[in-house]
Amino acid sequence: MRTEVRKVAGDSPIEAGHLPRLEFLQAVIHESLRLRALVPMAAVRVAKRPFRVGPYLVPEGRVVAECLAVMSLREDLFPEPLNFDPDRFSSRRPQHYEWTPFGGGRRICTGKGFAQLEMLTVMATIVQRCRLRLVTEHNQAVRKGHLLVPKDGLRVVLEKRR
Ligand code: HEM
């Protein structure tokens, strides 16, 4: 990530024009969102009328939800799904109904574009200027509201790069 950011922006502040060229960093963000679902259960809908999903008949009034955390671990979509491998997104953009950390359909996250732009800008700036050192070794993910978060928080030391 650092090599790419240095190549694209050098020591200059990260600007909008740099972002489309940060392809590897973008892939790292896509892969992080896949493997560490922030919203494990989303796209909650109530069936207005009966409909079929594969072999299942969903009756009217039934609540259906997509489990994003399970979806992103499907082996047929993401071979060796537990491996952190940004390269699965380096030559191929995430597909709409395979990679769904922001939900899908009409009620897809309104902030999807903004959140991704923000993550790319912030991560590029951090990688360019700082070194991150993880302090917390092991951490169980737990539900907090509708989010999945580290049980005991996550301590990271931020060191300024010289
Ligand atoms: C990494 C950051 C974020 C993630 C992973 C995320 C994920 C999600 C998910 C999974 C949904 C449910 C979509 C569905 O039901 O199909 C959602 C809805 C929503 N998100 Fe986000 N979100 C993020 C950031 C943001 C930001 C930054 C904003 C606002 C600036 C935002 C605004 C919304 C709104 C308004 C909805 C409700 C949309 C609706 O029901 O029509 N989100 N988000």
Backbone and ligand atoms as CSV (ligand in chain L), in Angstrom:
chain,resi,resn,atom,element,x,y,z
A,1,MET,N,N,0.840,-1.199,0.000
A,1,MET,CA,C,0.000,0.000,0.000
A,1,MET,C,C,0.873,1.247,0.000
A,2,ARG,N,N,1.911,1.189,0.848
A,2,ARG,CA,C,2.790,2.367,0.978
A,2,ARG,C,C,3.495,2.658,-0.340
A,3,THR,N,N,3.978,1.599,-0.997
A,3,THR,CA,C,4.684,1.776,-2.283
A,3,THR,C,C,3.751,2.448,-3.289
A,4,GLU,N,N,2.508,1.968,-3.328
A,4,GLU,CA,C,1.566,2.526,-4.290
A,4,GLU,C,C,1.259,3.991,-3.987
A,5,VAL,N,N,0.997,4.286,-2.704
A,5,VAL,CA,C,0.646,5.662,-2.332
A,5,VAL,C,C,1.817,6.595,-2.644
A,6,ARG,N,N,3.042,6.131,-2.373
A,6,ARG,CA,C,4.225,6.980,-2.625
A,6,ARG,C,C,4.371,7.223,-4.132
A,7,LYS,N,N,4.120,6.165,-4.912
A,7,LYS,CA,C,4.254,6.283,-6.369
A,7,LYS,C,C,3.224,7.274,-6.930
A,8,VAL,N,N,2.017,7.210,-6.401
A,8,VAL,CA,C,0.933,8.025,-6.955
A,8,VAL,C,C,0.989,9.467,-6.434
A,9,ALA,N,N,1.280,9.634,-5.136
A,9,ALA,CA,C,1.153,10.986,-4.552
A,9,ALA,C,C,2.456,11.535,-3.982
A,10,GLY,N,N,3.489,10.724,-3.900
A,10,GLY,CA,C,4.739,11.197,-3.281
A,10,GLY,C,C,4.462,11.676,-1.865
A,11,ASP,N,N,4.943,12.873,-1.536
A,11,ASP,CA,C,4.702,13.429,-0.195
A,11,ASP,C,C,3.547,14.426,-0.190
A,12,SER,N,N,2.912,14.622,-1.341
A,12,SER,CA,C,1.836,15.628,-1.417
A,12,SER,C,C,0.585,15.147,-0.689
A,13,PRO,N,N,-0.227,16.096,-0.197
A,13,PRO,CA,C,-1.503,15.700,0.417
A,13,PRO,C,C,-2.353,14.927,-0.598
A,14,ILE,N,N,-3.081,13.927,-0.102
A,14,ILE,CA,C,-3.913,13.109,-0.997
A,14,ILE,C,C,-5.073,13.959,-1.528
A,15,GLU,N,N,-5.243,13.932,-2.844
A,15,GLU,CA,C,-6.310,14.702,-3.482
A,15,GLU,C,C,-7.196,13.773,-4.310
A,16,ALA,N,N,-8.344,14.312,-4.718
A,16,ALA,CA,C,-9.317,13.503,-5.470
A,16,ALA,C,C,-8.672,12.830,-6.691
A,17,GLY,N,N,-7.790,13.551,-7.374
A,17,GLY,CA,C,-7.173,13.026,-8.592
A,17,GLY,C,C,-6.312,11.794,-8.342
A,18,HIS,N,N,-5.816,11.637,-7.115
A,18,HIS,CA,C,-4.982,10.465,-6.816
A,18,HIS,C,C,-5.816,9.192,-6.668
A,19,LEU,N,N,-7.049,9.342,-6.203
A,19,LEU,CA,C,-7.826,8.178,-5.743
A,19,LEU,C,C,-8.020,7.068,-6.786
A,20,PRO,N,N,-8.393,7.405,-8.044
A,20,PRO,CA,C,-8.609,6.313,-9.003
A,20,PRO,C,C,-7.347,5.502,-9.269
A,21,ARG,N,N,-6.175,6.068,-8.953
A,21,ARG,CA,C,-4.922,5.344,-9.222
A,21,ARG,C,C,-4.472,4.498,-8.031
A,22,LEU,N,N,-5.193,4.580,-6.931
A,22,LEU,CA,C,-4.820,3.781,-5.748
A,22,LEU,C,C,-5.524,2.425,-5.806
A,23,GLU,N,N,-5.198,1.651,-6.828
A,23,GLU,CA,C,-5.955,0.425,-7.087
A,23,GLU,C,C,-5.724,-0.657,-6.038
A,24,PHE,N,N,-4.476,-0.790,-5.581
A,24,PHE,CA,C,-4.215,-1.850,-4.596
A,24,PHE,C,C,-4.850,-1.484,-3.250
A,25,LEU,N,N,-4.714,-0.221,-2.869
A,25,LEU,CA,C,-5.330,0.214,-1.603
A,25,LEU,C,C,-6.850,0.000,-1.658
A,26,GLN,N,N,-7.437,0.307,-2.823
A,26,GLN,CA,C,-8.879,0.083,-2.994
A,26,GLN,C,C,-9.217,-1.397,-2.820
A,27,ALA,N,N,-8.361,-2.260,-3.377
A,27,ALA,CA,C,-8.589,-3.711,-3.253
A,27,ALA,C,C,-8.477,-4.145,-1.793
A,28,VAL,N,N,-7.550,-3.550,-1.047
A,28,VAL,CA,C,-7.393,-3.880,0.380
A,28,VAL,C,C,-8.674,-3.489,1.137
A,29,ILE,N,N,-9.227,-2.346,0.793
A,29,ILE,CA,C,-10.450,-1.893,1.464
A,29,ILE,C,C,-11.624,-2.822,1.109
A,30,HIS,N,N,-11.728,-3.174,-0.162
A,30,HIS,CA,C,-12.802,-4.100,-0.562
A,30,HIS,C,C,-12.689,-5.415,0.189
A,31,GLU,N,N,-11.446,-5.939,0.275
A,31,GLU,CA,C,-11.240,-7.234,0.923
A,31,GLU,C,C,-11.508,-7.125,2.433
A,32,SER,N,N,-11.129,-6.004,3.041
A,32,SER,CA,C,-11.385,-5.815,4.478
A,32,SER,C,C,-12.890,-5.781,4.750
A,33,LEU,N,N,-13.620,-5.086,3.880
A,33,LEU,CA,C,-15.073,-5.015,4.065
A,33,LEU,C,C,-15.720,-6.381,3.861
A,34,ARG,N,N,-15.128,-7.191,2.989
A,34,ARG,CA,C,-15.672,-8.546,2.779
A,34,ARG,C,C,-15.454,-9.416,4.008
A,35,LEU,N,N,-14.201,-9.437,4.479
A,35,LEU,CA,C,-13.826,-10.384,5.530
A,35,LEU,C,C,-14.281,-9.934,6.914
A,36,ARG,N,N,-14.435,-8.654,7.109
A,36,ARG,CA,C,-14.849,-8.135,8.417
A,36,ARG,C,C,-16.143,-7.344,8.251
A,37,ALA,N,N,-17.233,-8.088,8.069
A,37,ALA,CA,C,-18.522,-7.434,7.839
A,37,ALA,C,C,-18.851,-6.521,9.019
A,38,LEU,N,N,-19.066,-5.262,8.719
A,38,LEU,CA,C,-19.388,-4.300,9.774
A,38,LEU,C,C,-20.854,-4.456,10.178
A,39,VAL,N,N,-21.685,-4.665,9.172
A,39,VAL,CA,C,-23.114,-4.879,9.403
A,39,VAL,C,C,-23.392,-6.344,9.041
A,40,PRO,N,N,-23.464,-7.240,10.029
A,40,PRO,CA,C,-23.555,-8.664,9.687
A,40,PRO,C,C,-24.890,-9.065,9.085
A,41,MET,N,N,-25.950,-8.381,9.496
A,41,MET,CA,C,-27.288,-8.761,9.023
A,41,MET,C,C,-27.975,-7.495,8.514
A,42,ALA,N,N,-28.304,-7.474,7.230
A,42,ALA,CA,C,-28.903,-6.246,6.695
A,42,ALA,C,C,-29.928,-6.599,5.642
A,43,ALA,N,N,-30.291,-5.597,4.874
A,43,ALA,CA,C,-31.284,-5.774,3.824
A,43,ALA,C,C,-32.529,-6.452,4.396
A,44,VAL,N,N,-32.970,-5.995,5.562
A,44,VAL,CA,C,-34.151,-6.581,6.201
A,44,VAL,C,C,-35.403,-6.065,5.477
A,45,ARG,N,N,-36.214,-6.991,4.998
A,45,ARG,CA,C,-37.407,-6.611,4.236
A,45,ARG,C,C,-38.601,-7.428,4.729
A,46,VAL,N,N,-39.817,-6.882,4.516
A,46,VAL,CA,C,-41.037,-7.628,4.827
A,46,VAL,C,C,-41.706,-7.962,3.489
A,47,ALA,N,N,-42.024,-9.245,3.290
A,47,ALA,CA,C,-42.621,-9.659,2.018
A,47,ALA,C,C,-44.024,-9.079,1.875
A,48,LYS,N,N,-44.233,-8.275,0.837
A,48,LYS,CA,C,-45.559,-7.686,0.594
A,48,LYS,C,C,-46.506,-8.723,0.017
A,49,ARG,N,N,-45.936,-9.672,-0.716
A,49,ARG,CA,C,-46.717,-10.777,-1.261
A,49,ARG,C,C,-45.810,-12.011,-1.315
A,50,PRO,N,N,-46.392,-13.204,-1.423
A,50,PRO,CA,C,-45.557,-14.404,-1.446
A,50,PRO,C,C,-44.590,-14.367,-2.641
A,51,PHE,N,N,-43.373,-14.838,-2.446
A,51,PHE,CA,C,-42.437,-14.944,-3.575
A,51,PHE,C,C,-41.463,-16.092,-3.330
A,52,ARG,N,N,-40.831,-16.513,-4.421
A,52,ARG,CA,C,-39.907,-17.645,-4.355
A,52,ARG,C,C,-38.469,-17.175,-4.357
A,53,VAL,N,N,-37.638,-17.787,-3.489
A,53,VAL,CA,C,-36.181,-17.601,-3.559
A,53,VAL,C,C,-35.621,-19.006,-3.672
A,54,GLY,N,N,-35.117,-19.370,-4.836
A,54,GLY,CA,C,-34.639,-20.743,-5.044
A,54,GLY,C,C,-35.755,-21.705,-4.678
A,55,PRO,N,N,-35.492,-22.675,-3.803
A,55,PRO,CA,C,-36.516,-23.677,-3.484
A,55,PRO,C,C,-37.512,-23.194,-2.425
A,56,TYR,N,N,-37.334,-22.008,-1.878
A,56,TYR,CA,C,-38.167,-21.559,-0.751
A,56,TYR,C,C,-39.308,-20.656,-1.203
A,57,LEU,N,N,-40.476,-20.884,-0.603
A,57,LEU,CA,C,-41.600,-19.983,-0.840
A,57,LEU,C,C,-41.723,-19.096,0.398
A,58,VAL,N,N,-41.538,-17.791,0.200
A,58,VAL,CA,C,-41.615,-16.856,1.331
A,58,VAL,C,C,-43.046,-16.336,1.396
A,59,PRO,N,N,-43.758,-16.586,2.516
A,59,PRO,CA,C,-45.156,-16.134,2.577
A,59,PRO,C,C,-45.259,-14.631,2.812
A,60,GLU,N,N,-46.405,-14.081,2.512
A,60,GLU,CA,C,-46.655,-12.645,2.729
A,60,GLU,C,C,-46.453,-12.306,4.207
A,61,GLY,N,N,-45.838,-11.183,4.475
A,61,GLY,CA,C,-45.674,-10.733,5.861
A,61,GLY,C,C,-44.417,-11.262,6.541
A,62,ARG,N,N,-43.751,-12.229,5.928
A,62,ARG,CA,C,-42.554,-12.817,6.532
A,62,ARG,C,C,-41.383,-11.836,6.426
A,63,VAL,N,N,-40.606,-11.737,7.514
A,63,VAL,CA,C,-39.414,-10.880,7.479
A,63,VAL,C,C,-38.261,-11.682,6.889
A,64,VAL,N,N,-37.602,-11.111,5.890
A,64,VAL,CA,C,-36.418,-11.768,5.316
A,64,VAL,C,C,-35.229,-10.813,5.439
A,65,ALA,N,N,-34.055,-11.397,5.665
A,65,ALA,CA,C,-32.863,-10.561,5.792
A,65,ALA,C,C,-31.685,-11.285,5.172
A,66,GLU,N,N,-30.743,-10.512,4.676
A,66,GLU,CA,C,-29.544,-11.105,4.122
A,66,GLU,C,C,-28.472,-11.104,5.207
A,67,CYS,N,N,-27.821,-12.253,5.409
A,67,CYS,CA,C,-26.720,-12.294,6.367
A,67,CYS,C,C,-25.429,-12.009,5.596
A,68,LEU,N,N,-25.005,-10.753,5.667
A,68,LEU,CA,C,-23.842,-10.326,4.877
A,68,LEU,C,C,-22.586,-11.075,5.291
A,69,ALA,N,N,-22.495,-11.383,6.593
A,69,ALA,CA,C,-21.295,-12.048,7.098
A,69,ALA,C,C,-21.144,-13.446,6.482
A,70,VAL,N,N,-22.268,-14.139,6.280
A,70,VAL,CA,C,-22.226,-15.482,5.697
A,70,VAL,C,C,-22.013,-15.378,4.180
A,71,MET,N,N,-22.727,-14.436,3.592
A,71,MET,CA,C,-22.629,-14.209,2.133
A,71,MET,C,C,-21.180,-13.993,1.703
A,72,SER,N,N,-20.454,-13.205,2.491
A,72,SER,CA,C,-19.092,-12.863,2.074
A,72,SER,C,C,-18.108,-14.006,2.332
A,73,LEU,N,N,-18.584,-15.091,2.966
A,73,LEU,CA,C,-17.701,-16.245,3.194
A,73,LEU,C,C,-18.053,-17.414,2.273
A,74,ARG,N,N,-18.903,-17.168,1.254
A,74,ARG,CA,C,-19.269,-18.248,0.340
A,74,ARG,C,C,-18.085,-18.658,-0.526
A,75,GLU,N,N,-17.765,-19.960,-0.432
A,75,GLU,CA,C,-16.573,-20.457,-1.113
A,75,GLU,C,C,-16.707,-20.389,-2.641
A,76,ASP,N,N,-17.947,-20.561,-3.140
A,76,ASP,CA,C,-18.116,-20.525,-4.599
A,76,ASP,C,C,-17.882,-19.112,-5.150
A,77,LEU,N,N,-18.112,-18.102,-4.326
A,77,LEU,CA,C,-17.892,-16.727,-4.777
A,77,LEU,C,C,-16.472,-16.259,-4.459
A,78,PHE,N,N,-15.976,-16.670,-3.276
A,78,PHE,CA,C,-14.663,-16.219,-2.817
A,78,PHE,C,C,-13.844,-17.436,-2.374
A,79,PRO,N,N,-13.083,-18.052,-3.311
A,79,PRO,CA,C,-12.294,-19.242,-2.956
A,79,PRO,C,C,-11.410,-18.970,-1.738
A,80,GLU,N,N,-11.269,-19.968,-0.876
A,80,GLU,CA,C,-10.535,-19.831,0.392
A,80,GLU,C,C,-10.976,-18.550,1.112
A,81,PRO,N,N,-12.250,-18.511,1.462
A,81,PRO,CA,C,-12.853,-17.258,1.927
A,81,PRO,C,C,-12.260,-16.674,3.206
A,82,LEU,N,N,-11.609,-17.513,4.031
A,82,LEU,CA,C,-11.065,-16.966,5.281
A,82,LEU,C,C,-9.700,-16.308,5.084
A,83,ASN,N,N,-9.116,-16.485,3.913
A,83,ASN,CA,C,-7.824,-15.836,3.637
A,83,ASN,C,C,-8.029,-14.373,3.294
A,84,PHE,N,N,-7.202,-13.528,3.872
A,84,PHE,CA,C,-7.213,-12.111,3.500
A,84,PHE,C,C,-6.378,-11.968,2.236
A,85,ASP,N,N,-7.047,-11.743,1.111
A,85,ASP,CA,C,-6.344,-11.716,-0.172
A,85,ASP,C,C,-6.879,-10.584,-1.056
A,86,PRO,N,N,-6.315,-9.378,-0.916
A,86,PRO,CA,C,-6.798,-8.236,-1.699
A,86,PRO,C,C,-6.731,-8.485,-3.198
A,87,ASP,N,N,-5.835,-9.400,-3.625
A,87,ASP,CA,C,-5.689,-9.622,-5.067
A,87,ASP,C,C,-6.960,-10.151,-5.721
A,88,ARG,N,N,-7.889,-10.694,-4.906
A,88,ARG,CA,C,-9.130,-11.163,-5.545
A,88,ARG,C,C,-9.910,-9.968,-6.118
A,89,PHE,N,N,-9.578,-8.773,-5.661
A,89,PHE,CA,C,-10.267,-7.595,-6.197
A,89,PHE,C,C,-9.347,-6.706,-7.036
A,90,SER,N,N,-8.097,-7.133,-7.248
A,90,SER,CA,C,-7.197,-6.225,-7.955
A,90,SER,C,C,-7.439,-6.229,-9.464
A,91,SER,N,N,-7.925,-7.359,-9.997
A,91,SER,CA,C,-8.163,-7.351,-11.441
A,91,SER,C,C,-9.663,-7.324,-11.745
A,92,ARG,N,N,-10.468,-7.341,-10.701
A,92,ARG,CA,C,-11.923,-7.472,-10.902
A,92,ARG,C,C,-12.633,-6.662,-9.833
A,93,ARG,N,N,-13.510,-5.771,-10.236
A,93,ARG,CA,C,-14.253,-4.993,-9.252
A,93,ARG,C,C,-15.263,-5.903,-8.561
A,94,PRO,N,N,-15.612,-5.623,-7.290
A,94,PRO,CA,C,-16.606,-6.464,-6.613
A,94,PRO,C,C,-17.934,-6.447,-7.362
A,95,GLN,N,N,-18.547,-7.596,-7.475
A,95,GLN,CA,C,-19.817,-7.677,-8.194
A,95,GLN,C,C,-20.983,-7.304,-7.274
A,96,HIS,N,N,-21.966,-6.666,-7.872
A,96,HIS,CA,C,-23.066,-6.064,-7.122
A,96,HIS,C,C,-23.763,-7.004,-6.142
A,97,TYR,N,N,-24.090,-8.219,-6.580
A,97,TYR,CA,C,-24.848,-9.107,-5.700
A,97,TYR,C,C,-23.996,-10.225,-5.108
A,98,GLU,N,N,-22.682,-10.052,-5.159
A,98,GLU,CA,C,-21.777,-11.000,-4.497
A,98,GLU,C,C,-21.115,-10.329,-3.293
A,99,TRP,N,N,-20.679,-9.110,-3.507
A,99,TRP,CA,C,-19.968,-8.362,-2.460
A,99,TRP,C,C,-20.965,-7.319,-1.960
A,100,THR,N,N,-21.518,-7.549,-0.757
A,100,THR,CA,C,-22.655,-6.709,-0.358
A,100,THR,C,C,-22.500,-6.072,1.034
A,101,PRO,N,N,-21.327,-5.563,1.395
A,101,PRO,CA,C,-21.218,-4.949,2.732
A,101,PRO,C,C,-22.141,-3.739,2.898
A,102,PHE,N,N,-22.605,-3.173,1.796
A,102,PHE,CA,C,-23.504,-2.016,1.887
A,102,PHE,C,C,-24.951,-2.401,1.577
A,103,GLY,N,N,-25.267,-3.692,1.655
A,103,GLY,CA,C,-26.623,-4.140,1.340
A,103,GLY,C,C,-26.817,-4.151,-0.173
A,104,GLY,N,N,-28.081,-4.101,-0.596
A,104,GLY,CA,C,-28.350,-4.133,-2.033
A,104,GLY,C,C,-29.778,-3.737,-2.338
A,105,GLY,N,N,-30.081,-3.696,-3.618
A,105,GLY,CA,C,-31.446,-3.362,-4.034
A,105,GLY,C,C,-31.760,-1.890,-3.810
A,106,ARG,N,N,-33.038,-1.586,-3.762
A,106,ARG,CA,C,-33.471,-0.184,-3.678
A,106,ARG,C,C,-33.039,0.524,-2.408
A,107,ARG,N,N,-32.914,-0.242,-1.321
A,107,ARG,CA,C,-32.560,0.389,-0.052
A,107,ARG,C,C,-31.091,0.226,0.278
A,108,ILE,N,N,-30.274,0.098,-0.747
A,108,ILE,CA,C,-28.828,-0.013,-0.532
A,108,ILE,C,C,-28.343,1.228,0.224
A,109,CYS,N,N,-27.285,1.057,0.990
A,109,CYS,CA,C,-26.727,2.152,1.796
A,109,CYS,C,C,-26.582,3.441,0.972
A,110,THR,N,N,-27.198,4.491,1.465
A,110,THR,CA,C,-27.139,5.775,0.773
A,110,THR,C,C,-25.732,6.358,0.829
A,111,GLY,N,N,-24.983,5.970,1.860
A,111,GLY,CA,C,-23.648,6.549,2.046
A,111,GLY,C,C,-22.545,5.728,1.404
A,112,LYS,N,N,-22.914,4.715,0.574
A,112,LYS,CA,C,-21.904,3.790,0.027
A,112,LYS,C,C,-20.754,4.531,-0.684
A,113,GLY,N,N,-21.105,5.417,-1.595
A,113,GLY,CA,C,-20.074,6.136,-2.361
A,113,GLY,C,C,-19.227,7.005,-1.455
A,114,PHE,N,N,-19.903,7.723,-0.575
A,114,PHE,CA,C,-19.192,8.629,0.334
A,114,PHE,C,C,-18.270,7.843,1.273
A,115,ALA,N,N,-18.794,6.750,1.840
A,115,ALA,CA,C,-18.009,5.955,2.790
A,115,ALA,C,C,-16.746,5.412,2.115
A,116,GLN,N,N,-16.877,4.965,0.862
A,116,GLN,CA,C,-15.718,4.381,0.174
A,116,GLN,C,C,-14.685,5.443,-0.174
A,117,LEU,N,N,-15.182,6.617,-0.565
A,117,LEU,CA,C,-14.288,7.736,-0.881
A,117,LEU,C,C,-13.521,8.162,0.373
A,118,GLU,N,N,-14.255,8.199,1.473
A,118,GLU,CA,C,-13.665,8.616,2.751
A,118,GLU,C,C,-12.602,7.594,3.208
A,119,MET,N,N,-12.951,6.296,3.110
A,119,MET,CA,C,-12.003,5.258,3.546
A,119,MET,C,C,-10.719,5.328,2.738
A,120,LEU,N,N,-10.868,5.525,1.420
A,120,LEU,CA,C,-9.696,5.566,0.548
A,120,LEU,C,C,-8.820,6.772,0.900
A,121,THR,N,N,-9.441,7.917,1.098
A,121,THR,CA,C,-8.684,9.136,1.387
A,121,THR,C,C,-7.977,9.032,2.736
A,122,VAL,N,N,-8.726,8.575,3.748
A,122,VAL,CA,C,-8.161,8.493,5.099
A,122,VAL,C,C,-7.043,7.441,5.148
A,123,MET,N,N,-7.294,6.266,4.542
A,123,MET,CA,C,-6.281,5.209,4.578
A,123,MET,C,C,-5.029,5.628,3.811
A,124,ALA,N,N,-5.203,6.290,2.660
A,124,ALA,CA,C,-4.036,6.735,1.883
A,124,ALA,C,C,-3.222,7.730,2.705
A,125,THR,N,N,-3.887,8.626,3.407
A,125,THR,CA,C,-3.193,9.637,4.211
A,125,THR,C,C,-2.454,8.973,5.377
A,126,ILE,N,N,-3.119,8.020,6.029
A,126,ILE,CA,C,-2.484,7.333,7.161
A,126,ILE,C,C,-1.264,6.535,6.690
A,127,VAL,N,N,-1.447,5.784,5.604
A,127,VAL,CA,C,-0.356,4.948,5.093
A,127,VAL,C,C,0.834,5.819,4.665
A,128,GLN,N,N,0.526,6.974,4.081
A,128,GLN,CA,C,1.581,7.867,3.600
A,128,GLN,C,C,2.379,8.480,4.751
A,129,ARG,N,N,1.654,8.832,5.836
A,129,ARG,CA,C,2.316,9.613,6.882
A,129,ARG,C,C,2.637,8.867,8.156
A,130,CYS,N,N,1.999,7.721,8.360
A,130,CYS,CA,C,2.142,7.057,9.660
A,130,CYS,C,C,2.416,5.567,9.496
A,131,ARG,N,N,2.780,4.990,10.598
A,131,ARG,CA,C,2.939,3.545,10.690
A,131,ARG,C,C,1.929,3.081,11.743
A,132,LEU,N,N,1.192,2.028,11.435
A,132,LEU,CA,C,0.190,1.530,12.390
A,132,LEU,C,C,0.721,0.277,13.068
A,133,ARG,N,N,0.619,0.235,14.377
A,133,ARG,CA,C,1.059,-0.967,15.097
A,133,ARG,C,C,-0.097,-1.474,15.953
A,134,LEU,N,N,-0.485,-2.726,15.692
A,134,LEU,CA,C,-1.603,-3.308,16.423
A,134,LEU,C,C,-1.160,-3.703,17.821
A,135,VAL,N,N,-1.902,-3.262,18.837
A,135,VAL,CA,C,-1.535,-3.593,20.215
A,135,VAL,C,C,-2.376,-4.774,20.698
A,136,THR,N,N,-3.677,-4.732,20.426
A,136,THR,CA,C,-4.566,-5.810,20.848
A,136,THR,C,C,-4.272,-7.039,19.988
A,137,GLU,N,N,-3.965,-8.156,20.633
A,137,GLU,CA,C,-3.594,-9.334,19.864
A,137,GLU,C,C,-4.807,-10.061,19.272
A,138,HIS,N,N,-5.640,-10.608,20.176
A,138,HIS,CA,C,-6.762,-11.397,19.704
A,138,HIS,C,C,-8.052,-10.711,20.135
A,139,ASN,N,N,-9.038,-10.744,19.289
A,139,ASN,CA,C,-10.268,-10.069,19.656
A,139,ASN,C,C,-11.475,-10.724,19.023
A,140,GLN,N,N,-12.424,-11.046,19.865
A,140,GLN,CA,C,-13.629,-11.694,19.366
A,140,GLN,C,C,-14.584,-10.627,18.820
A,141,ALA,N,N,-15.256,-10.928,17.732
A,141,ALA,CA,C,-16.224,-9.978,17.196
A,141,ALA,C,C,-17.579,-10.203,17.876
A,142,VAL,N,N,-18.206,-9.138,18.331
A,142,VAL,CA,C,-19.518,-9.264,18.976
A,142,VAL,C,C,-20.503,-8.276,18.353
A,143,ARG,N,N,-21.804,-8.590,18.503
A,143,ARG,CA,C,-22.833,-7.679,18.004
A,143,ARG,C,C,-22.961,-6.478,18.923
A,144,LYS,N,N,-23.017,-5.283,18.366
A,144,LYS,CA,C,-23.308,-4.086,19.146
A,144,LYS,C,C,-24.313,-3.299,18.312
A,145,GLY,N,N,-25.582,-3.299,18.765
A,145,GLY,CA,C,-26.628,-2.737,17.917
A,145,GLY,C,C,-26.684,-3.558,16.642
A,146,HIS,N,N,-26.654,-2.909,15.487
A,146,HIS,CA,C,-26.669,-3.699,14.253
A,146,HIS,C,C,-25.268,-3.855,13.670
A,147,LEU,N,N,-24.245,-3.547,14.479
A,147,LEU,CA,C,-22.868,-3.663,13.978
A,147,LEU,C,C,-22.132,-4.846,14.604
A,148,LEU,N,N,-21.074,-5.284,13.930
A,148,LEU,CA,C,-20.146,-6.275,14.506
A,148,LEU,C,C,-18.887,-5.515,14.882
A,149,VAL,N,N,-18.511,-5.583,16.154
A,149,VAL,CA,C,-17.341,-4.805,16.605
A,149,VAL,C,C,-16.419,-5.691,17.447
A,150,PRO,N,N,-15.147,-5.298,17.602
A,150,PRO,CA,C,-14.258,-6.080,18.472
A,150,PRO,C,C,-14.745,-6.001,19.916
A,151,LYS,N,N,-14.794,-7.157,20.590
A,151,LYS,CA,C,-15.386,-7.234,21.932
A,151,LYS,C,C,-14.759,-6.240,22.916
A,152,ASP,N,N,-13.432,-6.200,22.954
A,152,ASP,CA,C,-12.763,-5.325,23.917
A,152,ASP,C,C,-12.149,-4.095,23.253
A,153,GLY,N,N,-12.716,-3.682,22.144
A,153,GLY,CA,C,-12.136,-2.554,21.416
A,153,GLY,C,C,-10.876,-3.008,20.683
A,154,LEU,N,N,-10.248,-2.086,20.016
A,154,LEU,CA,C,-9.047,-2.449,19.256
A,154,LEU,C,C,-8.028,-1.328,19.429
A,155,ARG,N,N,-6.937,-1.648,20.104
A,155,ARG,CA,C,-5.936,-0.607,20.346
A,155,ARG,C,C,-4.849,-0.654,19.277
A,156,VAL,N,N,-4.606,0.509,18.685
A,156,VAL,CA,C,-3.603,0.625,17.628
A,156,VAL,C,C,-2.717,1.821,17.957
A,157,VAL,N,N,-1.406,1.671,17.823
A,157,VAL,CA,C,-0.510,2.806,18.028
A,157,VAL,C,C,-0.177,3.408,16.667
A,158,LEU,N,N,-0.328,4.710,16.587
A,158,LEU,CA,C,-0.073,5.429,15.344
A,158,LEU,C,C,1.267,6.143,15.488
A,159,GLU,N,N,2.248,5.742,14.692
A,159,GLU,CA,C,3.560,6.393,14.782
A,159,GLU,C,C,3.789,7.234,13.536
A,160,LYS,N,N,4.231,8.458,13.753
A,160,LYS,CA,C,4.485,9.329,12.615
A,160,LYS,C,C,5.717,8.847,11.854
A,161,ARG,N,N,5.596,8.755,10.531
A,161,ARG,CA,C,6.766,8.350,9.742
A,161,ARG,C,C,7.694,9.530,9.560
A,162,ARG,N,N,8.992,9.269,9.594
A,162,ARG,CA,C,9.939,10.386,9.408
A,162,ARG,C,C,10.152,10.662,7.938
L,1,HEM,C1,C,-18.254,1.394,5.932
L,1,HEM,C2,C,-19.308,2.198,6.106
L,1,HEM,C3,C,-20.739,1.768,5.913
L,1,HEM,C4,C,-21.280,0.499,5.797
L,1,HEM,C5,C,-20.561,-0.866,5.818
L,1,HEM,C6,C,-22.714,0.678,5.641
L,1,HEM,C7,C,-23.621,-0.374,5.474
L,1,HEM,C8,C,-24.986,-0.203,5.329
L,1,HEM,C9,C,-25.937,-1.295,5.168
L,1,HEM,C10,C,-25.563,-2.783,5.105
L,1,HEM,C11,C,-27.173,-0.754,5.037
L,1,HEM,C12,C,-28.497,-1.523,4.850
L,1,HEM,C13,C,-28.792,-1.603,3.348
L,1,HEM,C14,C,-29.976,-2.484,3.034
L,1,HEM,O1,O,-30.921,-2.593,3.821
L,1,HEM,O2,O,-29.974,-3.105,1.919
L,1,HEM,C15,C,-27.031,0.696,5.141
L,1,HEM,C16,C,-28.068,1.596,5.062
L,1,HEM,C17,C,-27.916,2.965,5.129
L,1,HEM,N1,N,-26.722,3.656,5.224
L,1,HEM,FE1,FE,-24.867,2.851,5.372
L,1,HEM,N2,N,-23.021,2.023,5.633
L,1,HEM,C18,C,-21.837,2.723,5.799
L,1,HEM,C19,C,-21.686,4.094,5.824
L,1,HEM,C20,C,-22.699,5.000,5.677
L,1,HEM,C21,C,-22.516,6.441,5.627
L,1,HEM,C22,C,-21.155,7.155,5.708
L,1,HEM,C23,C,-23.749,6.981,5.484
L,1,HEM,C24,C,-24.165,8.416,5.353
L,1,HEM,C25,C,-23.358,9.385,4.945
L,1,HEM,C26,C,-24.718,5.892,5.446
L,1,HEM,C27,C,-26.071,6.034,5.319
L,1,HEM,C28,C,-26.993,5.009,5.237
L,1,HEM,C29,C,-28.448,5.188,5.124
L,1,HEM,C30,C,-29.196,6.532,5.121
L,1,HEM,C31,C,-29.023,3.915,5.058
L,1,HEM,C32,C,-30.514,3.553,4.932
L,1,HEM,C33,C,-30.884,3.454,3.464
L,1,HEM,C34,C,-32.358,3.090,3.249
L,1,HEM,O3,O,-32.933,2.388,4.098
L,1,HEM,O4,O,-32.928,3.481,2.218
L,1,HEM,N3,N,-24.036,4.705,5.551
L,1,HEM,N4,N,-25.692,0.998,5.309
